[in-house]
Amino acid sequence: MAVYTPDERDSDISLLEVYDTHTGERRILRQYDHLIEAPNWSKDGRSLYYNSRGKIWRYDLSGGYDEEIDTGFAANCNNDHVLSPDGKEIAVSHSEESWISKVYILPIKGGTPRLVTEKGPSYLHGWSPDGSQLAYCAFRPEGDGADIYTISTDGGEETRLTDAPGLNDGPEYSPDGKYIWFNSVRSGLMQIWRMKADGSEQTQMTFDEGWNSWFAHISPDGKRVVYICYKKGDLEPGEHLPHKNVELRMMNADGTNVQTIARLFGGQGTINVNSWSPDSREFAFVSYRLADKR
């Protein structure tokens, strides 16, 4: 969920990276002299999709080149985008007037976006494994902050799943479709939570008193979860800002064996959406450097 305008960070140096969970090694794929955010790994394993300057781009892993995806009128896409389970479509969060984000679906190769959420602001994070539902964070008049909603990919009436005060964000389906993982400030700091896909049995999964935890991403095999952490005091629990020293952590899907696997300069844009490789071995993320303006 981005609340800044793109030109505020356009001079950021962005490093598109991959982490190998078997070896523990980080590998830089490419360095950009401008802001890129939130890579998705394609279902065929050949590409990474990311947003930059309001557009969606594809990085070809074998060729090492980038190409812009034709998103039509959706020229203000933020870092909340998700690929369909079959890999044929991409859903984006595009901001219209007054930066009010709504969710659209278009072909992965480009085309005319189709509106899904009539209401905004809506920030996409999850697509159900059966392809029928989208999960997103939304601000609505009836809520006290932001809540998790789901909606049919055909649009129509949305379903509210959370009603806890404050920010509830980052909803993402488990590979079996039984659960939605999300993050919430309801316990004080931002923590990772999990609920059944119908919103029942909302259960806290992380309990770190020194860190704010965001954006849980489940591996395709359903065994591991990677997420990003901000140190307590560096920001408010409901903020996920850029230009922060953060940690990437990984844990088992039952919440055990929590490990810090990477430390980096980043935050907003680093790993907002699921970026696991199809074989569950690697995931992609973005770290940043500040441009030297001397």
Secondary structure, DSSP 4 states (H G I P E B T S, - for coil): ---S-GGGSTT-EEEEEEEETTT--EEEEEEESS--EEEEE-TTSSEEEEEETTEEEEEETTT--EEEE--TT---B-S--EE-TTSSEEEEEEE-GGG-EEEEEEETT----EE--SSSSEEEEEE-TTSSEEEEEE--TTSSEEEEEEEETT----EE----SEEEEEEEE-TTSSEEEEEE-TTSS-EEEEEETTS-S-EE----TTEEEEEEEE-TTSSEEEEEEEETTSS-TT---SSEEEEEEEEETTS-S-EEEEEEEE-TTTSSS--B-TTSSEEEEEEEE-----
